[in-house]
Amino acid sequence: MRRYDVVFIALSNLPDTEISEIVERYQTMVTERKGLIIKIEKWGKRKLAYDIKKQNMGFYVLFDFAGDSHIVDEVERNLKIDDKILKFLTVKTAEEITAEEVEAIIAAAAKAKEPAEEGEKTAAETAVAAETPEATPETKEEEK
């Protein structure tokens, strides 16, 4: 198996339910052909760098999956004929990946999303706290 990233841009004026249906359709397409979904990220609406099919906004979605080249061929074929898709890009990110490695990646991602125990700060919270300067007594007096 190989690992692939597929990023596609859908029409921005589609309702959320229709975006979810599109994502589910391509997810099903991968899993029915014995591919393994690693992650799916909805990046949301963003302004395009240039107009595509007279559209200046698009809804970005990332698919990260492992499978064979016939899966990519079928996904790309469907993306080409789908009128709701403006553009797509497929990138092979790993030449060889085993099912065990995929499971380990998925488990690590799930563990990273779990909320931290009470009293512990997540890495993001720690980084934000480090970047935020503490108010010193002098600055508090100056603000008054």
KETOR-891513 format. One line per 2 residues: number of its first residue (from 0); their letters; for each residue x, y, z of N, C-alpha, C. Coordinates in nm, 2 decimals. Last residue first. Layout:
<rs>
NUM> A> X Y Z X Y Z X Y Z  ... .
</rs>
This chain:
<rs>
143> KE> -0.37 5.27 3.42 -0.47 5.35 3.49 -0.46 5.49 3.45  -0.15 5.17 3.29 -0.28 5.16 3.22 -0.38 5.24 3.29 .
141> EE> 0.05 5.19 3.48 0.06 5.28 3.36 -0.08 5.28 3.29  -0.01 4.99 3.66 -0.02 5.13 3.70 -0.02 5.22 3.58 .
139> KT> 0.05 4.77 3.49 -0.09 4.79 3.54 -0.11 4.93 3.59  0.32 4.79 3.45 0.23 4.81 3.34 0.09 4.83 3.38 .
137> EP> 0.41 4.75 3.71 0.44 4.87 3.65 0.34 4.90 3.53  0.34 4.48 3.77 0.28 4.59 3.84 0.30 4.72 3.78 .
135> TA> 0.29 4.31 3.45 0.37 4.34 3.57 0.30 4.46 3.64  0.12 4.06 3.30 0.11 4.20 3.33 0.19 4.22 3.46 .
133> EP> 0.30 3.83 3.09 0.23 3.86 3.21 0.23 4.01 3.24  0.25 3.78 2.74 0.33 3.84 2.85 0.24 3.86 2.97 .
131> TE> 0.21 3.48 2.58 0.13 3.59 2.64 0.21 3.65 2.75  0.37 3.27 2.51 0.37 3.38 2.43 0.30 3.51 2.49 .
129> AA> 0.31 3.08 2.71 0.45 3.13 2.70 0.45 3.26 2.61  0.04 3.03 2.66 0.08 3.09 2.79 0.22 3.15 2.78 .
127> VA> 0.07 2.90 2.42 -0.01 3.03 2.43 0.03 3.10 2.55  0.21 2.67 2.50 0.27 2.77 2.40 0.20 2.90 2.40 .
125> TE> 0.02 2.56 2.67 0.15 2.60 2.72 0.22 2.70 2.63  -0.18 2.49 2.49 -0.21 2.59 2.60 -0.08 2.64 2.66 .
123> AA> -0.05 2.31 2.33 -0.10 2.43 2.27 -0.12 2.54 2.38  0.00 2.10 2.50 0.11 2.17 2.44 0.07 2.30 2.39 .
121> TK> -0.22 2.13 2.79 -0.18 2.07 2.66 -0.06 2.15 2.61  -0.16 2.08 3.13 -0.18 2.17 3.02 -0.14 2.10 2.89 .
119> EG> -0.31 1.92 3.41 -0.21 1.92 3.30 -0.25 2.02 3.19  -0.53 1.95 3.57 -0.40 1.99 3.62 -0.29 1.99 3.52 .
117> EE> -0.69 1.66 3.44 -0.70 1.79 3.52 -0.57 1.82 3.58  -0.56 1.55 3.13 -0.61 1.52 3.26 -0.61 1.66 3.34 .
115> AP> -0.66 1.66 2.80 -0.56 1.64 2.90 -0.63 1.62 3.04  -0.87 1.49 2.57 -0.85 1.61 2.66 -0.74 1.57 2.76 .
113> EK> -0.74 1.35 2.27 -0.80 1.33 2.40 -0.77 1.45 2.49  -0.58 1.39 2.04 -0.71 1.47 2.05 -0.77 1.45 2.19 .
111> AK> -0.38 1.21 2.07 -0.34 1.35 2.08 -0.47 1.44 2.09  -0.51 0.97 2.03 -0.46 1.00 2.16 -0.42 1.15 2.18 .
109> AA> -0.56 0.99 1.76 -0.67 0.98 1.85 -0.63 1.02 1.99  -0.30 0.98 1.66 -0.38 1.10 1.63 -0.50 1.10 1.73 .
107> AA> -0.23 0.72 1.74 -0.15 0.84 1.79 -0.23 0.97 1.77  -0.41 0.57 1.58 -0.41 0.57 1.73 -0.34 0.68 1.79 .
105> II> -0.32 0.63 1.33 -0.46 0.67 1.37 -0.47 0.67 1.52  -0.06 0.52 1.34 -0.08 0.67 1.31 -0.22 0.71 1.35 .
103> AE> -0.12 0.25 1.38 -0.04 0.33 1.48 -0.06 0.48 1.46  -0.26 0.19 1.14 -0.33 0.18 1.27 -0.26 0.26 1.38 .
101> VE> -0.04 0.22 0.96 -0.16 0.31 0.95 -0.24 0.31 1.08  0.12 0.02 1.05 0.17 0.16 1.06 0.05 0.25 1.05 .
99> EA> -0.04 -0.20 0.98 0.00 -0.18 1.12 0.05 -0.03 1.14  -0.05 -0.19 0.71 -0.17 -0.16 0.78 -0.14 -0.14 0.93 .
97> TI> 0.24 -0.01 0.58 0.17 -0.13 0.62 0.04 -0.09 0.69  0.36 0.16 0.30 0.31 0.17 0.43 0.23 0.05 0.46 .
95> EE> 0.57 0.30 0.06 0.53 0.18 0.12 0.48 0.21 0.26  0.58 0.58 -0.02 0.59 0.47 -0.12 0.53 0.34 -0.06 .
93> AT> 0.39 0.85 0.08 0.48 0.74 0.12 0.47 0.63 0.02  0.25 1.05 -0.06 0.33 1.09 0.06 0.42 0.98 0.11 .
91> KV> 0.14 1.16 -0.36 0.18 1.04 -0.29 0.28 1.08 -0.18  -0.13 1.38 -0.40 0.01 1.37 -0.38 0.04 1.23 -0.31 .
89> TL> -0.37 1.54 -0.60 -0.33 1.41 -0.53 -0.18 1.41 -0.52  -0.60 1.79 -0.61 -0.46 1.76 -0.62 -0.43 1.63 -0.54 .
87> FK> -0.87 1.97 -0.77 -0.82 1.87 -0.68 -0.67 1.85 -0.71  -1.14 2.21 -0.81 -1.01 2.16 -0.84 -0.97 2.05 -0.74 .
85> LI> -1.43 2.21 -0.78 -1.36 2.30 -0.86 -1.22 2.25 -0.91  -1.70 2.00 -0.76 -1.56 2.01 -0.73 -1.49 2.11 -0.83 .
83> KD> -1.95 1.97 -0.86 -1.94 2.05 -0.74 -1.79 2.07 -0.69  -1.95 1.80 -1.08 -1.96 1.95 -1.10 -1.95 2.03 -0.98 .
81> DI> -1.73 1.54 -1.12 -1.82 1.60 -1.02 -1.83 1.75 -1.04  -1.54 1.44 -1.28 -1.67 1.45 -1.34 -1.77 1.52 -1.25 .
79> KL> -1.31 1.44 -1.13 -1.31 1.51 -1.25 -1.45 1.54 -1.31  -1.37 1.28 -0.91 -1.35 1.42 -0.89 -1.36 1.50 -1.02 .
77> NR> -1.38 1.03 -1.04 -1.50 1.09 -0.99 -1.49 1.23 -0.96  -1.11 1.00 -1.10 -1.21 1.00 -1.21 -1.34 1.06 -1.17 .
75> EV> -0.99 1.01 -0.85 -0.96 1.12 -0.94 -1.07 1.12 -1.05  -1.09 0.76 -0.75 -1.12 0.89 -0.68 -1.10 1.00 -0.78 .
73> ED> -0.97 0.58 -0.93 -1.12 0.59 -0.92 -1.16 0.72 -0.85  -0.70 0.62 -0.89 -0.76 0.64 -1.02 -0.91 0.66 -1.02 .
71> VI> -0.68 0.55 -0.62 -0.65 0.69 -0.66 -0.71 0.72 -0.80  -0.73 0.28 -0.64 -0.82 0.36 -0.56 -0.80 0.51 -0.60 .
69> HS> -0.52 0.19 -0.79 -0.65 0.18 -0.85 -0.75 0.26 -0.77  -0.30 0.21 -0.62 -0.31 0.31 -0.73 -0.45 0.31 -0.79 .
67> DG> -0.40 0.14 -0.28 -0.33 0.11 -0.41 -0.37 0.21 -0.51  -0.37 0.32 0.03 -0.43 0.22 -0.06 -0.34 0.20 -0.19 .
65> AF> -0.45 0.55 0.28 -0.35 0.45 0.23 -0.43 0.35 0.14  -0.51 0.90 0.31 -0.55 0.76 0.31 -0.44 0.68 0.26 .
63> DF> -0.65 1.20 0.37 -0.52 1.13 0.39 -0.56 0.98 0.40  -0.81 1.47 0.23 -0.82 1.33 0.26 -0.68 1.27 0.27 .
61> LV> -0.93 1.79 0.29 -0.81 1.71 0.28 -0.85 1.56 0.32  -1.10 2.05 0.14 -1.11 1.93 0.22 -0.98 1.85 0.19 .
59> YF> -1.23 2.39 0.11 -1.12 2.29 0.10 -1.14 2.17 0.19  -1.44 2.57 -0.08 -1.44 2.49 0.05 -1.34 2.38 0.03 .
57> GM> -1.38 2.89 -0.22 -1.40 2.75 -0.23 -1.39 2.69 -0.09  -1.42 3.19 -0.42 -1.42 3.12 -0.29 -1.44 2.97 -0.31 .
55> NQ> -1.46 3.27 -0.67 -1.34 3.33 -0.60 -1.33 3.27 -0.46  -1.55 3.13 -0.98 -1.57 3.13 -0.84 -1.44 3.19 -0.77 .
53> KK> -1.53 3.08 -1.25 -1.59 3.20 -1.21 -1.63 3.21 -1.06  -1.35 2.86 -1.25 -1.49 2.84 -1.30 -1.58 2.96 -1.24 .
51> ID> -1.16 3.03 -1.03 -1.17 2.90 -1.09 -1.32 2.88 -1.13  -0.96 3.31 -0.98 -1.09 3.26 -1.01 -1.08 3.12 -1.08 .
49> YA> -0.69 3.27 -0.74 -0.74 3.32 -0.87 -0.88 3.25 -0.89  -0.68 3.20 -0.48 -0.57 3.29 -0.53 -0.62 3.35 -0.67 .
47> LK> -0.99 3.20 -0.30 -0.90 3.14 -0.40 -0.79 3.24 -0.44  -1.06 3.20 0.04 -1.05 3.28 -0.08 -0.95 3.21 -0.17 .
45> RK> -1.24 2.93 0.20 -1.12 3.02 0.18 -1.12 3.09 0.05  -1.41 2.73 0.42 -1.42 2.82 0.31 -1.29 2.92 0.31 .
43> GW> -1.25 2.43 0.55 -1.35 2.53 0.54 -1.33 2.62 0.42  -1.11 2.20 0.59 -1.04 2.32 0.61 -1.13 2.44 0.61 .
41> KE> -1.17 1.90 0.72 -1.24 2.00 0.65 -1.18 2.14 0.68  -0.98 1.61 0.69 -0.99 1.74 0.75 -1.07 1.84 0.66 .
39> IK> -0.94 1.28 0.77 -1.02 1.37 0.68 -1.03 1.51 0.76  -0.70 1.02 0.79 -0.77 1.14 0.84 -0.84 1.21 0.73 .
37> II> -0.68 0.76 0.69 -0.60 0.80 0.80 -0.66 0.92 0.87  -0.86 0.49 0.56 -0.87 0.64 0.58 -0.78 0.67 0.70 .
35> LG> -0.75 0.24 0.35 -0.76 0.28 0.49 -0.76 0.43 0.50  -0.91 0.04 0.10 -0.82 0.15 0.14 -0.85 0.18 0.28 .
33> KR> -1.09 -0.14 -0.02 -0.99 -0.19 0.08 -0.88 -0.08 0.11  -1.29 -0.01 -0.16 -1.18 -0.07 -0.24 -1.06 -0.11 -0.15 .
31> ET> -1.44 0.10 0.03 -1.50 -0.02 -0.04 -1.39 -0.09 -0.13  -1.29 0.32 0.12 -1.30 0.20 0.20 -1.36 0.08 0.13 .
29> VM> -1.31 0.50 -0.10 -1.18 0.45 -0.06 -1.20 0.32 0.02  -1.59 0.54 -0.11 -1.52 0.50 -0.23 -1.38 0.44 -0.20 .
27> TQ> -1.64 0.65 0.14 -1.69 0.52 0.10 -1.62 0.46 -0.01  -1.51 0.90 0.10 -1.46 0.81 0.20 -1.51 0.67 0.18 .
25> YR> -1.67 1.00 -0.10 -1.53 0.97 -0.13 -1.47 0.88 -0.03  -1.91 1.03 0.04 -1.91 0.95 -0.08 -1.77 0.91 -0.12 .
23> EV> -1.85 1.19 0.26 -1.88 1.05 0.29 -1.88 0.97 0.16  -1.80 1.43 0.12 -1.69 1.37 0.20 -1.72 1.22 0.22 .
21> IE> -2.06 1.48 0.02 -1.95 1.46 -0.07 -1.83 1.39 0.00  -2.20 1.51 0.26 -2.24 1.40 0.17 -2.12 1.37 0.07 .
19> SI> -2.08 1.74 0.36 -2.07 1.61 0.43 -2.10 1.49 0.35  -2.18 1.92 0.17 -2.03 1.90 0.18 -2.01 1.77 0.25 .
17> ET> -2.45 1.90 0.23 -2.40 1.86 0.10 -2.25 1.83 0.10  -2.46 2.01 0.48 -2.50 1.88 0.46 -2.45 1.82 0.33 .
15> DP> -2.37 2.28 0.44 -2.29 2.18 0.51 -2.33 2.04 0.49  -2.44 2.39 0.10 -2.47 2.37 0.24 -2.38 2.27 0.31 .
13> LN> -2.22 2.56 -0.12 -2.29 2.44 -0.09 -2.33 2.44 0.06  -2.06 2.77 -0.20 -2.20 2.80 -0.17 -2.29 2.68 -0.14 .
11> SL> -1.81 2.69 -0.28 -1.83 2.75 -0.14 -1.97 2.77 -0.10  -1.74 2.38 -0.43 -1.81 2.51 -0.44 -1.84 2.56 -0.30 .
9> AI> -1.43 2.23 -0.32 -1.57 2.23 -0.36 -1.63 2.37 -0.37  -1.12 2.12 -0.38 -1.19 2.24 -0.35 -1.33 2.23 -0.41 .
7> FV> -0.92 1.86 -0.22 -1.01 1.91 -0.33 -1.08 2.04 -0.28  -0.63 1.67 -0.18 -0.70 1.79 -0.14 -0.79 1.84 -0.26 .
5> VD> -0.52 1.37 -0.08 -0.60 1.43 -0.18 -0.66 1.56 -0.12  -0.23 1.19 -0.02 -0.31 1.30 0.03 -0.38 1.35 -0.09 .
3> YR> -0.15 0.85 0.04 -0.18 0.96 -0.05 -0.25 1.07 0.03  0.07 0.57 0.06 -0.01 0.67 0.14 -0.02 0.79 0.04 .
1> RM> 0.03 0.23 -0.05 0.10 0.36 -0.05 0.01 0.46 0.02  0.08 -0.12 0.00 0.00 0.00 0.00 0.09 0.12 0.00 .
</rs>
